[in-house]
């Protein structure tokens, strides 16, 4: 039986007017995931046992989006968007009975990390404070609320920038919007907050003034890196946050033995895995849980989306893989396209301007250039010549092509599915295959070549006379 549950209330109800979007602000993706997901992950890493997400703008979009990733969240709807105090108040009934501490987080701070929160929690628990504020020191505080202190350095309150005097605006210590509050005090304080301010809203920071007034103990803990608490309120800030997270991921991978030529121009999402001794060139995008093996080379301009790359693979410039699986020691590209459902076994070679769709390519097979393979099963040691096309779609249905082990397909071939080419068979260049081919056969469908001597010269003479 837990006797002191640490719960988090995540504020995610705001409109995000400056985003200029129909999508709720907290659902805008940053480095591959909704920014509120980053906040929830940081809370989990810091030991939060229960999380309640307060939503409002955008209706049910926020719960629908998060439930797919976080199965144990609680949600509270803020019917009227009239301030952060009312948002927290809406979440209180969802807290478990054994919750004693409440961590209040902002859903638009995607750079928040678990260690920063853990350090903050530890300081609070070593104090006798009812309220602790995670603060930051910023040279240009802009619209952040300022932390007010008395001459002895004790916190006396928080003033929002819109309500601050010129002297208060000069303060560089700001409120991150993150608090750790004893639940009993929070329940007592919230109904006592008024809306006598420039916005006519119920501000959560007013709990600080109430705590000071009633001698409940208030502390402010400045985080070591102010960027971890940076809020995102515009597309520009969203881009900045994404770049920070991409850099963090690159540095994490480099510390694990991955070579990244230019971290500033490499975008690797948080849930991507890369093996040691892999080298990644600039302008590479690794997304949606992609897994890259050991000792691979990924050259510039490649994109991998929800794909798996085995060990000792080479991806040449400009290759694009989506929901594809690639075995060990495979070479792909340059400028190859592996569409969803593509599976390459070990030692396969896919060359330039080749497109593979929903097909399996067996070990040691080659599809070297300018070819489309769709809805196909290609066996081992198959060679597919330049300009080959699987004709897999009749406008209504998709059909399968099967090339058994050891098949050789000449250039400029059309394989009209459904069709099977037997083991060891050879398909002559320029052939259109419309029926199954037996094993070890040669299939040809081109017209026999005919040469008419002198015809071209006579034709040119006739044309010259006419002109």
C-alpha positions as CSV (number, residue, x, y, z in Angstrom):
1,X,0.0,0.0,0.0
2,X,1.6,3.3,-1.1
3,X,1.4,6.0,1.5
4,X,2.9,8.9,-0.3
5,X,2.2,9.0,-4.0
6,X,3.9,11.7,-6.0
7,X,1.4,12.9,-8.6
8,X,1.8,15.3,-11.5
9,X,-0.8,17.6,-12.9
10,X,0.1,18.6,-16.5
11,X,-1.4,21.7,-17.8
12,X,-2.4,21.1,-21.5
13,X,-5.6,23.1,-22.0
14,X,-4.3,26.3,-23.6
15,X,-5.1,27.5,-27.1
16,X,-1.6,28.4,-28.1
17,X,-2.8,31.4,-30.1
18,X,0.6,32.2,-31.5
19,X,0.9,28.8,-33.1
20,X,-1.8,29.8,-35.6
21,X,-3.1,26.2,-35.7
22,X,-6.3,24.2,-35.2
23,X,-4.1,21.6,-33.4
24,X,-3.8,22.0,-29.6
25,X,-0.4,23.5,-28.9
26,X,0.8,20.7,-26.7
27,X,0.2,18.2,-29.6
28,X,2.6,19.9,-32.0
29,X,5.5,17.5,-32.6
30,X,9.0,18.3,-31.4
31,X,11.7,16.0,-32.5
32,X,9.2,13.4,-33.4
33,X,6.6,13.4,-30.6
34,X,4.0,15.7,-29.2
35,X,5.6,18.2,-26.8
36,X,3.4,17.1,-23.9
37,X,4.7,13.6,-24.3
38,X,8.2,14.9,-23.6
39,X,6.9,16.4,-20.4
40,X,5.2,13.1,-19.3
41,X,8.3,11.1,-20.0
42,X,10.4,13.5,-17.9
43,X,7.9,13.1,-15.1
44,X,8.1,9.3,-15.2
45,X,11.8,9.4,-15.1
46,X,11.7,11.6,-12.0
47,X,9.5,9.1,-10.2
48,X,6.0,10.4,-10.7
49,X,3.5,7.6,-10.0
50,X,0.3,9.3,-11.2
51,X,-0.2,11.9,-13.9
52,X,-3.3,13.9,-14.6
53,X,-3.5,15.8,-17.9
54,X,-5.7,18.9,-18.0
55,X,-7.1,19.5,-21.4
56,X,-9.6,22.0,-22.9
57,X,-8.8,23.6,-26.3
58,X,-9.2,21.1,-29.1
59,X,-11.8,18.9,-27.3
60,X,-10.8,15.3,-27.0
61,X,-7.8,15.5,-29.3
62,X,-5.4,15.6,-26.4
63,X,-6.7,12.5,-24.6
64,X,-7.1,10.6,-27.8
65,X,-3.5,11.3,-28.9
66,X,-1.9,10.5,-25.5
67,X,-3.9,7.3,-24.7
68,X,-2.2,5.6,-27.6
69,X,1.2,6.0,-25.9
70,X,0.4,6.3,-22.2
71,X,-2.0,3.7,-21.0
72,X,-2.2,4.8,-17.3
73,X,-2.9,8.5,-17.6
74,X,-5.9,10.3,-16.0
75,X,-7.5,13.3,-17.7
76,X,-9.5,16.3,-16.5
77,X,-11.3,18.8,-18.7
78,X,-11.1,22.5,-18.0
79,X,-14.5,23.7,-19.3
80,X,-13.7,27.4,-19.1
81,X,-10.1,28.5,-20.0
82,X,-9.9,31.1,-17.3
83,X,-6.4,30.5,-15.8
84,X,-3.9,28.0,-14.5
85,X,-5.3,27.9,-11.0
86,X,-8.7,26.7,-12.3
87,X,-6.9,24.2,-14.5
88,X,-5.2,22.7,-11.4
89,X,-8.4,22.8,-9.5
90,X,-10.1,20.8,-12.2
91,X,-7.5,18.1,-11.8
92,X,-7.7,17.7,-8.0
93,X,-10.6,15.2,-8.0
94,X,-8.6,12.8,-10.2
95,X,-5.7,12.5,-7.8
96,X,-5.5,9.3,-5.8
97,X,-6.3,9.3,-2.1
98,X,-2.8,8.5,-1.1
99,X,-1.2,11.5,-3.0
100,X,0.6,13.8,-0.7
101,X,2.7,15.8,-3.1
102,X,1.6,17.4,-6.4
103,X,4.1,18.3,-9.1
104,X,2.5,20.9,-11.4
105,X,4.0,20.9,-14.9
106,X,3.4,22.8,-18.2
107,X,2.6,20.7,-21.2
108,X,4.5,23.1,-23.5
109,X,8.0,22.6,-22.0
110,X,9.4,19.8,-24.1
111,X,13.1,20.3,-23.1
112,X,12.3,19.3,-19.5
113,X,14.4,16.4,-18.4
114,X,14.0,13.9,-15.6
115,X,17.2,14.7,-13.8
116,X,16.2,18.4,-13.5
117,X,12.9,17.4,-12.0
118,X,14.5,14.8,-9.7
119,X,16.9,17.4,-8.3
120,X,14.0,19.8,-7.8
121,X,12.0,17.2,-5.9
122,X,15.0,16.2,-3.7
123,X,15.5,19.9,-2.7
124,X,11.8,20.3,-1.8
125,X,11.8,17.2,0.3
126,X,14.8,18.3,2.3
127,X,13.0,21.6,3.1
128,X,10.0,22.4,5.3
129,X,8.3,24.3,2.4
130,X,4.7,23.8,1.4
131,X,5.4,25.3,-2.0
132,X,8.6,25.0,-4.1
133,X,9.1,26.8,-7.4
134,X,11.4,25.7,-10.2
135,X,13.0,28.9,-11.3
136,X,15.5,29.9,-13.9
137,X,17.9,32.9,-14.4
138,X,17.5,34.4,-17.9
139,X,19.3,37.5,-19.2
140,X,16.3,38.5,-21.2
141,X,13.2,37.2,-19.3
142,X,10.6,38.7,-21.7
143,X,7.1,37.6,-20.7
144,X,8.0,35.2,-17.9
145,X,6.7,35.9,-14.4
146,X,9.3,37.3,-12.0
147,X,10.3,35.7,-8.7
148,X,10.0,38.3,-5.9
149,X,12.4,38.1,-2.9
150,X,12.8,40.2,0.2
151,X,16.2,41.7,1.2
152,X,17.1,38.4,3.0
153,X,16.5,36.4,-0.2
154,X,13.3,34.8,0.9
155,X,10.6,34.3,-1.8
156,X,7.7,36.7,-1.3
157,X,5.7,36.1,-4.4
158,X,5.5,35.9,-8.2
159,X,4.4,38.7,-10.5
160,X,3.3,38.2,-14.0
161,X,5.1,40.3,-16.6
162,X,1.9,42.0,-17.7
163,X,1.3,43.1,-14.1
164,X,4.9,43.9,-13.2
165,X,6.4,47.4,-12.5
166,X,9.4,48.6,-14.4
167,X,11.6,47.7,-11.4
168,X,10.1,44.2,-11.2
169,X,10.6,43.6,-15.0
170,X,14.4,44.1,-14.4
171,X,14.5,40.9,-12.3
172,X,16.2,38.1,-14.1
173,X,15.0,35.2,-12.0
174,X,11.8,33.9,-13.5
175,X,9.1,31.4,-12.8
176,X,9.2,28.3,-15.0
177,X,5.6,27.5,-14.2
178,X,6.7,24.3,-12.5
179,X,5.8,23.8,-8.8
180,X,5.9,21.1,-6.1
181,X,3.1,21.6,-3.6
182,X,1.8,19.7,-0.6
183,X,-1.6,18.5,-1.6
184,X,-3.4,19.7,1.6
185,X,-2.1,23.3,1.1
186,X,-3.0,23.2,-2.6
187,X,-6.6,22.2,-1.9
188,X,-6.8,25.0,0.7
189,X,-5.3,27.7,-1.4
190,X,-6.9,27.2,-4.8
191,X,-10.4,28.4,-3.8
192,X,-8.9,31.5,-2.3
193,X,-7.3,32.8,-5.5
194,X,-9.0,35.7,-7.2
195,X,-8.8,37.2,-10.7
196,X,-8.0,40.9,-9.9
197,X,-5.3,41.2,-12.6
198,X,-4.7,42.5,-16.1
199,X,-6.1,39.3,-17.7
200,X,-8.9,38.7,-15.4
201,X,-7.7,35.1,-14.9
202,X,-7.0,32.9,-11.9
203,X,-3.3,32.6,-11.7
204,X,-1.7,29.6,-10.1
205,X,1.4,31.6,-9.0
206,X,-0.9,33.4,-6.5
207,X,-0.6,30.3,-4.2
208,X,2.9,31.7,-3.5
209,X,1.6,34.9,-2.0
210,X,-1.0,32.9,0.1
211,X,1.8,30.6,1.4
212,X,3.9,33.6,2.4
213,X,1.0,35.3,4.0
214,X,0.1,32.3,6.1
215,X,3.7,31.4,6.9
216,X,3.6,28.1,5.0
217,X,7.1,28.2,3.7
218,X,8.1,28.9,0.1
219,X,11.3,28.1,-1.8
220,X,12.6,28.7,-5.3
221,X,15.1,26.4,-6.8
222,X,17.0,27.7,-9.8
223,X,17.7,25.0,-12.4
224,X,21.3,24.7,-13.7
225,X,20.3,25.1,-17.4
226,X,17.4,27.5,-18.1
227,X,16.7,26.0,-21.5
228,X,15.3,22.9,-19.9
229,X,12.3,24.9,-18.7
230,X,11.8,26.9,-22.0
231,X,8.2,27.1,-23.0
232,X,7.1,26.8,-26.6
233,X,4.6,29.4,-27.8
234,X,5.3,29.8,-31.5
235,X,6.5,27.9,-34.5
236,X,9.9,29.5,-34.2
237,X,10.3,28.3,-30.6
238,X,9.1,24.9,-31.7
239,X,11.9,24.7,-34.2
240,X,14.4,25.8,-31.6
241,X,13.2,23.1,-29.2
242,X,13.4,20.4,-31.9
243,X,17.0,21.3,-32.7
244,X,17.9,21.1,-29.0
245,X,16.4,17.7,-28.7
246,X,18.1,16.5,-31.9
247,X,21.4,17.7,-30.6
248,X,20.9,15.9,-27.3
249,X,20.1,12.7,-29.1
250,X,23.2,13.0,-31.3
251,X,25.5,13.6,-28.3
252,X,23.9,10.7,-26.5
253,X,24.6,8.4,-29.4
254,X,28.2,9.7,-29.9
255,X,28.9,8.9,-26.2
256,X,27.7,5.4,-27.0
257,X,30.2,4.9,-29.9
258,X,28.4,6.3,-33.0
259,X,30.2,8.7,-35.4
260,X,28.0,11.6,-36.4
261,X,29.8,13.8,-38.9
262,X,27.7,17.0,-38.3
263,X,25.3,16.9,-35.3
264,X,23.9,20.3,-36.3
265,X,22.6,18.8,-39.5
266,X,21.5,15.4,-38.3
267,X,17.9,14.7,-37.1
268,X,17.5,11.6,-34.9
269,X,14.3,11.2,-32.9
270,X,14.3,10.2,-29.2
271,X,13.3,6.5,-29.7
272,X,15.8,5.7,-32.4
273,X,18.5,3.1,-31.7
274,X,21.9,3.1,-33.4
275,X,24.7,0.5,-32.9
276,X,28.3,1.2,-32.2
277,X,30.8,2.0,-35.0
278,X,28.0,3.2,-37.3
279,X,28.8,6.4,-39.2
280,X,26.1,8.9,-40.0
281,X,26.6,11.7,-42.6
282,X,24.9,15.1,-42.6
283,X,21.2,15.7,-43.6
284,X,20.2,12.2,-42.4
285,X,16.7,11.8,-40.7
286,X,16.1,8.8,-38.5
287,X,12.5,8.7,-37.3
288,X,9.7,6.7,-35.5
289,X,11.7,4.1,-33.6
290,X,14.1,3.2,-36.4
291,X,16.8,0.7,-35.4
292,X,20.2,0.8,-37.0
293,X,22.8,-2.0,-36.4
294,X,26.5,-1.9,-35.8
295,X,29.2,-0.8,-38.2
296,X,26.8,0.7,-40.7
297,X,27.4,3.6,-43.1
298,X,24.5,6.0,-43.7
299,X,25.5,8.6,-46.3
300,X,24.1,12.1,-46.6
301,X,20.4,12.8,-47.4
302,X,19.1,9.4,-46.3
303,X,15.7,9.1,-44.5
304,X,14.7,6.1,-42.4
305,X,11.2,6.0,-41.0
306,X,10.1,3.1,-38.6
307,X,12.7,0.9,-40.3
308,X,15.2,-1.7,-39.2
309,X,18.8,-1.8,-40.6
310,X,21.0,-4.8,-39.8
311,X,24.8,-4.8,-39.1
312,X,27.4,-3.8,-41.7
313,X,25.0,-2.1,-44.0
314,X,25.6,0.7,-46.5
315,X,23.0,3.3,-47.3
316,X,24.2,5.5,-50.2
317,X,23.2,9.1,-50.7
318,X,19.5,10.0,-50.9
319,X,18.0,6.6,-50.1
320,X,14.5,6.6,-48.5
321,X,13.3,3.7,-46.3
322,X,9.8,3.6,-44.7
323,X,8.6,0.6,-42.6
324,X,11.3,-1.5,-44.2
325,X,13.4,-4.3,-42.8
326,X,17.0,-4.7,-44.0
327,X,19.3,-7.7,-43.1
328,X,23.0,-7.7,-42.4
329,X,25.6,-6.6,-45.0
330,X,23.1,-5.0,-47.4
331,X,23.9,-2.2,-49.8
332,X,21.1,0.2,-50.8
333,X,21.2,3.2,-53.2
334,X,22.1,5.8,-54.1
335,X,18.5,7.2,-54.5
336,X,16.7,4.0,-53.7
337,X,13.2,3.8,-52.3
338,X,12.1,1.0,-49.9
339,X,8.4,1.4,-49.3
340,X,6.4,-0.2,-46.4
341,X,6.5,-4.0,-46.3
342,X,9.9,-4.3,-48.0
343,X,12.2,-6.9,-46.6
344,X,15.8,-7.4,-47.7
345,X,17.7,-10.5,-46.5
346,X,21.4,-10.5,-45.9
347,X,24.0,-9.5,-48.6
348,X,21.3,-8.0,-50.9
349,X,22.3,-5.2,-53.3
350,X,19.7,-2.6,-54.2
351,X,21.1,0.0,-56.7
352,X,20.3,3.5,-57.8
353,X,16.8,4.5,-58.7
354,X,15.3,1.2,-57.6
355,X,11.9,1.1,-55.9
356,X,10.8,-1.9,-53.7
357,X,7.3,-2.1,-52.4
358,X,5.8,-4.8,-50.1
359,X,8.3,-7.4,-51.4
360,X,10.8,-9.8,-50.0
361,X,14.3,-10.0,-51.6
362,X,16.2,-13.2,-50.8
363,X,19.8,-13.4,-49.7
364,X,22.6,-12.5,-52.2
365,X,20.1,-11.2,-54.7
366,X,20.7,-8.0,-56.8
367,X,18.4,-5.3,-58.1
368,X,21.0,-3.0,-59.4
369,X,19.2,-0.1,-61.1
370,X,16.2,1.6,-62.6
371,X,13.7,-1.0,-61.5
372,X,10.3,-1.4,-59.8
373,X,9.6,-4.5,-57.7
374,X,6.1,-4.5,-56.1
375,X,4.1,-7.2,-54.3
376,X,6.9,-9.8,-55.1
377,X,8.7,-12.6,-53.5
378,X,12.3,-12.8,-54.9
379,X,14.4,-15.8,-53.9
380,X,18.1,-16.2,-53.2
381,X,20.8,-15.4,-55.8
382,X,18.4,-13.7,-58.1
383,X,19.7,-11.1,-60.6
384,X,17.2,-8.5,-61.8
385,X,18.4,-6.4,-64.8
386,X,18.0,-2.7,-65.4
387,X,14.6,-1.4,-66.3
388,X,12.6,-4.4,-65.0
389,X,9.0,-3.8,-63.8
390,X,6.6,-6.0,-61.9
391,X,3.2,-5.1,-63.3
392,X,1.3,-5.8,-60.1
393,X,-1.9,-3.6,-60.4
394,X,-4.7,-3.8,-62.9
395,X,-6.5,-0.7,-61.6
396,X,-8.6,-2.8,-59.2
397,X,-6.4,-5.4,-57.5
398,X,-2.8,-6.1,-56.6
399,X,-1.1,-9.4,-57.7
400,X,2.0,-11.3,-56.7
401,X,5.1,-12.0,-58.7
402,X,7.4,-14.9,-57.6
403,X,10.9,-15.3,-58.7
404,X,12.4,-18.5,-57.3
405,X,16.1,-19.0,-56.3
406,X,18.7,-18.5,-59.0
407,X,16.5,-16.7,-61.5
408,X,18.2,-14.3,-64.0
409,X,16.0,-11.5,-65.4
410,X,17.4,-9.6,-68.3
411,X,17.0,-5.8,-68.8
412,X,13.8,-4.1,-69.9
413,X,11.6,-6.9,-68.7
414,X,7.9,-6.7,-67.7
415,X,6.6,-9.4,-65.3
416,X,2.8,-9.3,-65.5
417,X,1.4,-10.6,-62.3
418,X,0.2,-13.0,-61.1
419,X,3.2,-14.9,-62.5
420,X,5.9,-17.3,-61.2
421,X,9.4,-17.8,-62.7
422,X,10.8,-21.2,-61.7
423,X,14.2,-21.9,-60.0
424,X,17.2,-21.2,-62.2
425,X,15.1,-19.9,-65.2
426,X,16.4,-17.1,-67.4
427,X,14.3,-14.3,-68.8
428,X,15.7,-12.7,-72.0
429,X,16.1,-8.9,-72.2
430,X,13.1,-7.1,-73.5
431,X,10.7,-9.9,-72.6
432,X,7.1,-9.5,-71.3
433,X,6.3,-12.5,-69.1
434,X,2.6,-13.2,-68.9
435,X,2.6,-16.9,-68.0
436,X,4.4,-19.0,-65.5
437,X,8.0,-20.1,-66.5
438,X,9.2,-23.6,-65.6
439,X,12.5,-24.1,-63.7
440,X,15.7,-23.9,-65.7
441,X,14.0,-22.6,-68.8
442,X,14.7,-19.6,-71.1
443,X,11.7,-17.4,-71.8
444,X,11.7,-14.9,-74.7
445,X,8.8,-12.8,-76.1
446,X,10.5,-10.3,-78.4
447,X,10.1,-10.3,-82.2
448,X,12.9,-11.9,-84.2
449,X,15.3,-9.3,-85.5
450,X,15.1,-8.5,-89.3
451,X,17.7,-6.6,-91.3
452,X,16.8,-5.0,-94.7
453,X,20.0,-3.9,-96.4
454,X,20.2,-0.4,-97.8
455,X,16.7,0.6,-96.7
456,X,17.8,3.6,-94.7
457,X,19.8,5.1,-97.5
458,X,16.9,4.7,-100.0
459,X,14.6,6.3,-97.4
460,X,16.8,9.3,-96.9
461,X,17.1,9.7,-100.7
462,X,13.3,9.7,-101.2
463,X,12.9,12.3,-98.4
464,X,15.5,14.6,-99.9
465,X,13.8,14.5,-103.3
466,X,10.5,15.5,-101.8
467,X,12.0,18.5,-100.1
